[in-house]
Amino acid sequence: MTFRSTPAVISCRRAVAAGAIFVLGLVVSGCSDASGKPEAAAAPQKPPEAGFITVKAQEVTIASNMAGRVVAFQTAEIRPQVSGIVKERVFKEGTKVTAGDLLYRLDPSLYEAQLASSEAALAKAQAAIPTLQAKAERYRNLSSNSVVSQQDREDAQSTYLQAVADVKVAEAEVQTARINLGYTEIKAPITGVIGTSNVNTGSLVTANQTDALATIRQLDPVYVDLTESSGNLLKHRAALESGALRSSFGNPAAPPEVRLTLTDGTPYDRVGQLAARERFVSETTSTFTVRSLFDNPDMDLMPGMYVRAALRIGVDDKGLLLPQRAVSRNNKGEPVASFVKADGTAEQRVLTVESDVGTSWLVTAGAAEGDRLIVDGFQKVQIGKPVTPVEVTLDENGVVRPLAQPAKVADAGTAATVAPTAAATPASKEQ
């Protein structure tokens, strides 16, 4: 069947064609900018910014970090030197006593009687002396005329000398009795703080008994005994002998200092001095003891208290300190940090960390003076990829600030607390 185009059909086709041309024009118009030109290609993305600081060598004081225990400067355990009944306790427990202060009084009755008996025996011995001395003199004179025999003269002289010796024995017994009577008053042998009493009034005590009546401890100054491993001893000695460290020992102008940190993390506000070092290593623990001396006027340090201590060993004139915020650990647990290379890419290096110094790590390998250490923008930096290095600075609290912006002085209310040196083993946190 053949269809013919009528005028109405032709008009409809023309309308459809015109609509298609209009839509095509809109599409072409949408692909052009306001000036009628095609849209330009997207600009290349800028590498991520990486805040860095320049590593600088500086003078760093090297300290050996050790565990320690407080020991009283002097300790005296009070024990009776004679037996008896406690008649009175004179001191107040937990207070300071002075050497010579009366602590206990024992019943003196028995010892007073012994003294009186000894004095009577002495008087009796002394009374015999004049008669025996006169007899010995008379026999000596008569023996020259042969009136008395030589034997009688010698016997008289011997009896006299025995009497003299008896007097000396009696005098010693009187002295002993007097000393024992004095021991009934038990006095403080040293100045210090006395603890609690282990006996009460009416208790029977015996001479030189095992249990102490009380204990006196001198607490100002105090010793702090520190333990150090023999391995660290050898390491520090090698560093000093090689010249890597400048020794602090043997320099009167800068004696070895010891700084303490209490168990709650509080630094002790007084600096101690090295007092003594043992010259042998324990066979069981492979450690040796270092004794330091601290003033303790406020009695903050108590015997038996555990502390952490840092003993100044020497000075590293070219020490490298890397902020702890820039150091993390890799999958192997090794301390690592990121640096900006000369070609503008980021690289990661494994570090050798010696110890912590404030908010920084002392690094002995893996970094060098002049390196650009990344301290900010870690989340955007990809190792081996280009970065946009931006030099920054760190304020006293380790906060990153632009190089041109002065570091804000932290007030006491918002300043971050810096934990004192507590261990020589690195313990970086993951960034």
Secondary structure, DSSP 8 states (H G I E B T S, - for coil): ------HHHHHHHHHHHHHHHHHHHHHHHHTB-TTSSB----------EEEEEE--EEEEEEEEEEEEEEEEEEEEEE--SS-EEEEEE-S-TTSEE-TT-EEEEE--HHHHHHHHHHHHHHHHHHHHHHHHHHHHHHHHHHHTTTSS-HHHHHHHHHHHHHHHHHHHHHHHHHHHHHHHHHHTEEE-SS-EEE---S--TT-EE-TT-SS-SEEEEEEEEEEEEEEEEHHHHHHHHHHHHHTSSEE-TT-TTS--EEEEE-TTS-B-SS-EEEEEE-SS--TTT-EEEEEEEE--TT--S-TT-EEEEEEEEEEEEEEEEEEGGG-EE-TTS-EEEEEE-TTSBEEEEE-EEEEEETTEEEEEES--TT-EEEEE-TTT--TTSB-EEEEEEE-TTS-EEETTS------TTT---------SS------
